[in-house]
């Protein structure tokens, strides 16, 4: 695991910070070395011990790894004939233990009959098998999150890859139905299901964000047409970026301090570019300013924003998997803004060719107040935690 740093001079330095942000170091720990694909990760307290655990949607297993031993517990197996693909975990009833939903039936070429969504009922002993409850779904179930609603409670939101009956390669056809599920008191009874939007085509990922002052999350959505903000309490979408990069795969929101929001993306889908989007000047209209931070990713597929350095500003963590390219390096990088306006960024290699990154998340796993990284690797067949050691030598 390397910690070498490379300076990227993107634009003239506008405002210098009083001190250069520190370079972090990380200690890699193997959590699992027998993963089949490692499609989707989530982090939540599963057993109520106030420690964040790791949950994984793997090819034919749904599992959780118990912090700090990382003991592997199987929650469900072979829920559908095709692969499991996504997972959402969140304590939504306030008992200190997470609720879990998963997506399966992954077959992106079948835009009419694929997909499945399940809510998992926990047993008294959460290390044992969980009971799946089948929920309605649209084809090509791909991403899901628990999202705060206007009452401050959580609903499940699922975003498919395609609209029903679309042409898989182009996304041509009807729009993608972004689905919201509202949990009933008895989870085995019908859930309230509604469509939040169906205007986009071939969406890839989304990020629940606290964009305004109300308690409900807004949804930052990346797809073929660019980046859009969906406010479930309003009508329609707000477009933040176009498809200059050939569309958007991963999308996350971050900030460079109070009032300095940014959006970062991987472009195109499964692409080679890490891109920074900054808003127009105050009061100005139009799309956000687009700046390419890196164009050396090979099949970029994982993205997160968080303050790993304790500077009051978010850094960007990006992973790539180089799928079906066995002789190409894979890994994870950390990008750190070197000035207050995000015009100059430093990149630090976190993993050098041991993580074919399918997904990653940030969390403080050891309670030391510093954000760590967990990643799942496709070709490398692994799950790793990268413990944040703080400032390097």
BALUM-405282 format. One line per field, with one value per residue (C-alpha): residue in three letters; x, z, y; residue number from 0. Coordinates in pm, 1 decimal. Each point is the difference from the previous one (the first is absolute). Layout:
BALUM-405282
r = [ALA;...]
px = [X;...]
pz = [Z;...]
py = [Y;...]
k = [NUM;...]
This chain:
BALUM-405282
r = [UNK;UNK;UNK;UNK;UNK;UNK;UNK;UNK;UNK;UNK;UNK;UNK;UNK;UNK;UNK;UNK;UNK;UNK;UNK;UNK;UNK;UNK;UNK;UNK;UNK;UNK;UNK;UNK;UNK;UNK;UNK;UNK;UNK;UNK;UNK;UNK;UNK;UNK;UNK;UNK;UNK;UNK;UNK;UNK;UNK;UNK;UNK;UNK;UNK;UNK;UNK;UNK;UNK;UNK;UNK;UNK;UNK;UNK;UNK;UNK;UNK;UNK;UNK;UNK;UNK;UNK;UNK;UNK;UNK;UNK;UNK;UNK;UNK;UNK;UNK;UNK;UNK;UNK;UNK;UNK;UNK;UNK;UNK;UNK;UNK;UNK;UNK;UNK;UNK;UNK;UNK;UNK;UNK;UNK;UNK;UNK;UNK;UNK;UNK;UNK;UNK;UNK;UNK;UNK;UNK;UNK;UNK;UNK;UNK;UNK;UNK;UNK;UNK;UNK;UNK;UNK;UNK;UNK;UNK;UNK;UNK;UNK;UNK;UNK;UNK;UNK;UNK;UNK;UNK;UNK;UNK;UNK;UNK;UNK;UNK;UNK;UNK;UNK;UNK;UNK;UNK;UNK;UNK;UNK;UNK;UNK;UNK;UNK;UNK;UNK;UNK;UNK;UNK;UNK;UNK;UNK;UNK;UNK;UNK;UNK;UNK;UNK;UNK;UNK;UNK;UNK;UNK;UNK;UNK;UNK;UNK;UNK;UNK;UNK;UNK;UNK;UNK;UNK;UNK;UNK;UNK;UNK;UNK;UNK;UNK;UNK;UNK;UNK;UNK;UNK;UNK;UNK;UNK;UNK;UNK;UNK;UNK;UNK;UNK;UNK;UNK;UNK;UNK;UNK;UNK;UNK;UNK;UNK;UNK;UNK;UNK;UNK;UNK;UNK;UNK;UNK;UNK;UNK;UNK;UNK;UNK;UNK;UNK;UNK;UNK;UNK;UNK;UNK;UNK;UNK;UNK;UNK;UNK;UNK;UNK;UNK;UNK;UNK;UNK;UNK;UNK;UNK;UNK;UNK;UNK;UNK;UNK;UNK;UNK;UNK;UNK;UNK;UNK;UNK;UNK;UNK;UNK;UNK;UNK;UNK;UNK;UNK;UNK;UNK;UNK;UNK;UNK;UNK;UNK;UNK;UNK;UNK;UNK;UNK;UNK;UNK;UNK;UNK;UNK;UNK;UNK;UNK;UNK;UNK;UNK;UNK;UNK;UNK;UNK;UNK;UNK;UNK;UNK;UNK;UNK;UNK;UNK;UNK;UNK;UNK;UNK;UNK;UNK;UNK;UNK;UNK;UNK;UNK;UNK;UNK;UNK;UNK;UNK;UNK;UNK;UNK;UNK;UNK;UNK;UNK;UNK;UNK;UNK;UNK;UNK;UNK;UNK;UNK;UNK;UNK;UNK;UNK;UNK;UNK;UNK;UNK;UNK;UNK;UNK;UNK;UNK;UNK;UNK;UNK;UNK;UNK;UNK;UNK;UNK;UNK;UNK;UNK;UNK;UNK;UNK;UNK;UNK;UNK;UNK;UNK;UNK;UNK;UNK;UNK;UNK;UNK;UNK;UNK;UNK;UNK;UNK;UNK;UNK;UNK;UNK;UNK;UNK;UNK;UNK;UNK;UNK;UNK;UNK;UNK;UNK;UNK;UNK;UNK;UNK;UNK;UNK;UNK;UNK]
px = [0.0;157.9;-34.2;186.5;-150.0;-25.9;-87.7;-264.0;7.8;-340.7;-54.5;193.6;5.3;-258.1;1.3;278.3;-73.0;216.5;142.4;17.3;-241.2;179.5;64.0;-184.4;121.4;-217.1;38.6;-167.5;-180.6;-145.5;-364.6;-81.0;216.3;-270.6;-244.8;-165.3;-73.4;-69.6;-265.7;-116.5;114.9;-181.2;114.8;-230.5;-22.6;-158.7;12.1;-47.7;347.3;55.0;271.7;-47.5;-11.9;49.5;-279.0;56.1;-220.7;209.7;-82.7;-209.5;33.5;-112.4;241.0;113.7;342.5;2.9;222.2;275.6;74.1;-160.2;-168.0;-213.3;-371.3;-227.4;-334.6;-148.3;105.1;-112.0;-298.1;-40.9;140.1;206.8;245.8;-63.6;102.3;-65.5;-67.2;-130.2;43.7;-120.5;-143.5;-341.7;-191.5;253.6;74.8;372.4;-12.5;-25.2;-277.7;112.1;-135.0;169.1;-30.1;55.4;-90.4;282.1;-18.2;51.3;-66.1;-356.5;-188.9;-342.6;21.7;308.8;42.6;-130.1;-26.2;-12.5;-34.5;183.9;-165.4;262.0;-6.1;43.4;358.9;119.6;286.6;-257.6;-192.6;-238.9;-346.8;-48.9;-322.5;-55.9;-84.9;-120.7;274.6;90.4;241.7;377.6;-5.5;341.9;40.3;-191.7;28.0;-204.2;-95.4;-145.5;-351.5;-179.4;-88.0;366.1;-62.0;153.6;-143.1;173.4;87.0;98.5;143.7;15.2;266.5;-253.4;-357.6;-234.8;59.9;289.6;278.5;284.8;289.4;-153.1;-265.3;-246.3;-360.7;-208.2;142.4;143.7;-259.0;157.3;-202.0;-71.3;-118.5;-170.2;11.7;-327.6;-26.7;-12.0;278.5;-169.9;-298.7;9.0;242.2;-104.6;186.4;18.7;204.7;210.6;112.4;18.4;166.2;355.7;150.0;272.6;70.9;296.4;20.4;-144.9;83.8;-253.9;98.8;-119.6;-13.1;-237.0;-135.7;-293.4;46.1;-53.3;298.2;33.2;141.5;309.8;-26.1;261.7;-79.4;22.0;-129.2;221.7;-50.7;-344.4;-143.5;-340.0;-193.9;-282.1;-196.3;19.0;-91.5;255.3;376.0;270.8;287.9;346.3;224.2;-29.1;145.0;320.2;189.7;-226.3;-234.6;49.7;59.1;72.4;-109.2;58.2;-42.8;268.3;110.2;315.8;-133.0;-312.7;-191.2;248.4;-187.2;134.5;-107.1;244.1;-61.0;159.7;-51.8;-114.5;-169.7;279.9;224.7;350.9;-64.2;-44.9;-181.5;-66.5;-312.6;-25.4;-310.8;-39.2;70.6;-261.6;-317.5;120.6;-189.9;126.5;180.1;278.3;365.1;162.9;369.6;171.5;216.1;128.6;-40.3;208.8;-268.5;-69.7;-364.1;-65.9;-276.9;12.1;-14.4;-35.5;46.7;95.8;241.3;261.8;264.0;-198.1;50.2;-366.3;-0.5;-97.9;244.3;-98.0;66.6;-19.6;46.3;26.2;-22.3;142.9;-257.3;118.0;340.6;223.9;325.4;-122.4;54.7;-297.5;-28.9;-125.4;108.7;-71.0;-34.6;59.9;-76.2;313.5;-178.0;-325.7;-173.8;94.6;207.3;302.1;-11.5;250.7;-46.7;122.5;4.6;-177.6;4.2;244.1;-132.8;-150.6;-362.3;-200.7;-249.1;-366.3;-130.4;128.9;-133.7;138.2;-47.8;190.2;44.9;228.2;-150.7;308.9;-187.3;151.5;-186.8;123.1;-68.8;-158.4;11.2;-113.9;196.4;-137.3;298.8;202.5;-280.1;41.8;-136.6;251.5;-10.4;253.6;45.1;84.6;331.3;0.4;287.5;286.6;372.6]
pz = [0.0;-109.3;140.0;-269.5;-93.6;-337.8;-51.6;-258.8;-114.5;-152.5;5.5;133.4;378.0;113.6;378.4;197.4;323.4;295.9;15.6;-246.5;94.0;150.6;-193.9;164.6;45.8;12.7;136.3;-218.8;170.7;-183.9;95.1;-259.5;-269.0;-151.3;-156.5;-328.5;-136.7;289.0;-176.5;281.9;345.5;290.5;348.3;303.9;351.9;-49.9;354.6;210.8;157.6;-121.6;-243.6;-376.6;-177.1;-369.8;-217.3;-346.9;-291.7;-168.2;-302.6;183.7;365.5;218.5;293.7;283.7;162.0;374.4;127.3;126.3;-72.1;-346.8;55.7;-304.8;50.0;-285.9;-2.1;-319.7;-289.0;-363.1;30.2;-378.1;-288.9;-108.8;217.7;301.6;-93.5;270.5;370.1;228.5;378.6;249.1;352.1;-90.4;320.9;252.0;179.9;-77.5;-250.6;-375.6;-234.7;-328.8;-355.8;-299.2;-377.1;-211.9;-328.6;-170.3;-377.5;-165.4;-348.6;102.2;30.4;30.7;236.4;219.3;350.1;351.7;325.6;348.2;352.1;243.3;335.5;269.9;229.9;376.0;-53.2;-282.1;-83.3;-135.9;-329.8;-62.0;-151.1;-344.0;-79.3;-370.9;-101.6;-337.9;-242.0;-342.1;-234.3;36.3;373.2;52.4;296.9;323.6;312.0;310.3;-44.6;250.7;-78.4;99.9;340.2;73.0;-34.3;-261.2;-321.2;-235.9;-342.0;-288.0;-333.5;-290.7;-268.7;-286.2;-68.2;-67.0;-348.0;-79.7;-237.4;239.5;-193.0;-78.8;266.5;-276.1;108.8;300.1;307.1;307.4;278.1;325.4;262.1;362.9;246.7;327.0;269.1;163.4;368.8;-105.5;-256.5;-147.4;-103.5;-326.5;4.0;-140.0;-329.1;-213.2;-291.9;80.7;-358.0;-338.9;-219.2;-16.5;-196.9;102.5;350.4;183.4;358.0;241.2;327.3;264.2;103.9;243.7;-269.4;167.1;346.0;10.5;164.4;-320.4;-199.6;-359.9;-252.7;-204.0;-304.5;-261.9;-335.7;-375.6;-17.8;275.9;367.8;130.0;336.8;88.8;286.9;90.4;143.4;-322.3;-363.3;-257.4;-13.1;19.8;-236.2;141.9;-275.4;-355.5;-174.4;-136.0;144.7;-166.4;294.9;373.5;191.6;365.9;168.3;349.0;171.6;212.4;134.6;34.3;315.7;99.8;-308.8;-246.3;-140.2;-286.4;-190.8;-120.1;-265.9;-193.4;-372.2;-213.7;159.7;94.6;-129.2;25.4;133.8;352.7;-38.1;234.7;-46.7;174.2;7.0;-200.3;173.2;250.9;-180.1;-336.9;-199.5;-214.1;43.7;249.2;-97.6;-97.9;67.0;-64.6;298.1;-140.7;-330.3;73.6;166.9;-168.3;52.4;286.2;217.4;360.6;152.3;341.7;160.8;359.9;227.4;56.0;98.1;255.8;-191.1;-13.4;-374.1;-187.2;-191.2;-289.2;6.4;-335.9;-95.4;-332.4;-97.4;-356.4;-68.8;-253.3;-19.0;207.5;-86.3;101.8;352.1;230.3;321.5;208.1;11.2;233.2;-143.9;232.5;-81.1;44.4;5.6;137.2;-339.5;-124.5;-294.9;89.3;114.4;126.8;-62.7;239.3;-84.7;271.4;-167.5;-275.0;-192.2;275.7;-23.7;-324.1;153.4;-63.2;289.3;303.0;308.3;275.9;374.9;328.4;69.9;306.6;178.7;-21.2;-157.7;-347.1;-306.8;-139.4;-336.5;-77.7;-354.6;-184.7;-294.0;-300.2;-174.8;323.5;184.8;323.1;258.8;173.7;269.5;-26.5;351.8;1.5;182.9;-22.1;-120.4;-164.7;50.9]
py = [0.0;325.6;348.8;190.0;335.5;166.6;365.2;87.1;365.1;49.8;374.0;301.3;2.5;252.6;-11.7;-167.6;-178.4;90.3;-353.2;-287.3;-278.2;-300.8;-319.4;-290.8;-356.2;-310.7;-352.1;-262.9;-289.5;-300.0;-52.4;-268.0;-160.1;-220.8;245.2;-98.3;350.2;238.9;205.5;226.1;110.9;163.9;99.8;-10.1;-139.1;-341.2;-142.6;313.8;10.8;358.6;-109.2;38.4;-335.6;-72.0;-143.4;-142.1;-101.2;-267.3;-213.5;-261.9;109.8;287.7;20.1;220.2;20.6;60.5;280.4;-33.3;-368.9;18.3;-335.0;-74.7;-72.0;-112.0;183.7;-144.9;-221.0;-37.1;231.6;-14.6;-199.8;296.6;192.8;219.3;354.1;262.3;50.5;275.9;-1.0;260.5;10.1;139.0;-77.5;132.4;-328.4;19.8;-287.5;45.1;-100.5;-154.4;-12.2;-160.2;-10.5;-309.5;-167.3;191.0;-41.5;339.8;-130.0;-97.4;328.4;-162.1;-297.6;35.5;137.0;-59.2;197.7;-152.0;128.7;-228.5;-71.8;-47.4;-303.6;37.6;-115.3;219.1;-233.9;-247.4;8.7;291.3;-43.2;163.5;185.3;59.0;358.6;132.2;95.5;130.5;-183.5;45.0;80.4;157.5;240.6;62.7;217.4;79.3;365.7;250.0;120.8;321.6;-150.0;-72.6;-373.0;-227.9;-139.8;-240.9;144.0;-228.2;116.7;-248.6;13.4;15.3;91.1;-288.9;-140.3;233.6;-93.3;-98.0;155.1;339.7;45.6;84.0;-39.1;100.2;170.9;-169.5;-26.1;119.6;-187.1;92.1;-267.0;96.0;-266.0;-109.3;-90.4;-365.0;-40.7;-306.4;210.6;204.8;292.3;338.3;39.1;313.4;129.6;307.2;61.0;-171.5;262.3;-137.3;-288.1;-246.0;127.7;-151.3;126.0;255.0;174.9;111.6;353.5;266.2;267.2;247.9;78.6;-241.1;-344.5;-198.3;-117.2;105.0;-247.0;73.4;-227.8;-86.7;-152.8;15.8;359.9;142.8;90.7;93.0;102.1;-144.9;155.1;-243.3;292.8;202.2;-56.9;-113.2;-17.4;265.5;-69.7;75.6;-137.6;-127.8;-301.5;156.8;-295.8;-254.4;-31.9;-53.1;-322.3;70.4;324.8;141.4;337.4;163.7;337.3;205.4;162.2;184.9;114.4;-153.4;-297.1;-209.9;-310.8;-262.7;-263.8;-283.0;55.0;-168.1;-301.9;-242.9;275.2;141.2;351.8;131.3;332.5;292.2;214.1;338.2;219.3;320.9;329.4;110.2;101.8;-131.5;-259.2;-285.4;-328.8;-48.6;51.2;-329.7;-76.0;-333.2;-100.7;-329.8;-184.5;-309.2;-214.7;-331.6;-92.5;241.3;-142.2;129.5;346.7;165.1;341.9;65.9;183.9;-268.3;257.4;198.4;324.9;105.8;-67.6;-317.7;-213.3;-229.5;-375.6;-176.6;-365.1;-178.4;-366.7;-45.7;-270.6;-261.1;170.4;-231.9;177.3;346.7;130.7;52.6;195.8;291.7;364.7;288.9;352.1;297.5;364.1;211.7;335.1;136.4;11.6;-346.6;117.8;-213.9;-362.1;-255.1;-370.1;-267.8;-369.1;-202.2;-340.7;-89.4;-300.8;-218.8;126.1;-26.8;238.5;-73.8;211.6;191.2;182.5;221.7;-53.4;25.7;-371.0;17.0;301.1;218.7;291.9;-46.9;-124.3;-330.1;-166.1;-336.4;-133.2;-311.8;-135.8;-186.1;-162.3;6.6;-189.0;194.5;238.2;225.7;265.0;279.7;139.4;368.9;41.3;376.4;213.0;-182.3;63.8]
k = [0;1;2;3;4;5;6;7;8;9;10;11;12;13;14;15;16;17;18;19;20;21;22;23;24;25;26;27;28;29;30;31;32;33;34;35;36;37;38;39;40;41;42;43;44;45;46;47;48;49;50;51;52;53;54;55;56;57;58;59;60;61;62;63;64;65;66;67;68;69;70;71;72;73;74;75;76;77;78;79;80;81;82;83;84;85;86;87;88;89;90;91;92;93;94;95;96;97;98;99;100;101;102;103;104;105;106;107;108;109;110;111;112;113;114;115;116;117;118;119;120;121;122;123;124;125;126;127;128;129;130;131;132;133;134;135;136;137;138;139;140;141;142;143;144;145;146;147;148;149;150;151;152;153;154;155;156;157;158;159;160;161;162;163;164;165;166;167;168;169;170;171;172;173;174;175;176;177;178;179;180;181;182;183;184;185;186;187;188;189;190;191;192;193;194;195;196;197;198;199;200;201;202;203;204;205;206;207;208;209;210;211;212;213;214;215;216;217;218;219;220;221;222;223;224;225;226;227;228;229;230;231;232;233;234;235;236;237;238;239;240;241;242;243;244;245;246;247;248;249;250;251;252;253;254;255;256;257;258;259;260;261;262;263;264;265;266;267;268;269;270;271;272;273;274;275;276;277;278;279;280;281;282;283;284;285;286;287;288;289;290;291;292;293;294;295;296;297;298;299;300;301;302;303;304;305;306;307;308;309;310;311;312;313;314;315;316;317;318;319;320;321;322;323;324;325;326;327;328;329;330;331;332;333;334;335;336;337;338;339;340;341;342;343;344;345;346;347;348;349;350;351;352;353;354;355;356;357;358;359;360;361;362;363;364;365;366;367;368;369;370;371;372;373;374;375;376;377;378;379;380;381;382;383;384;385;386;387;388;389;390;391;392]
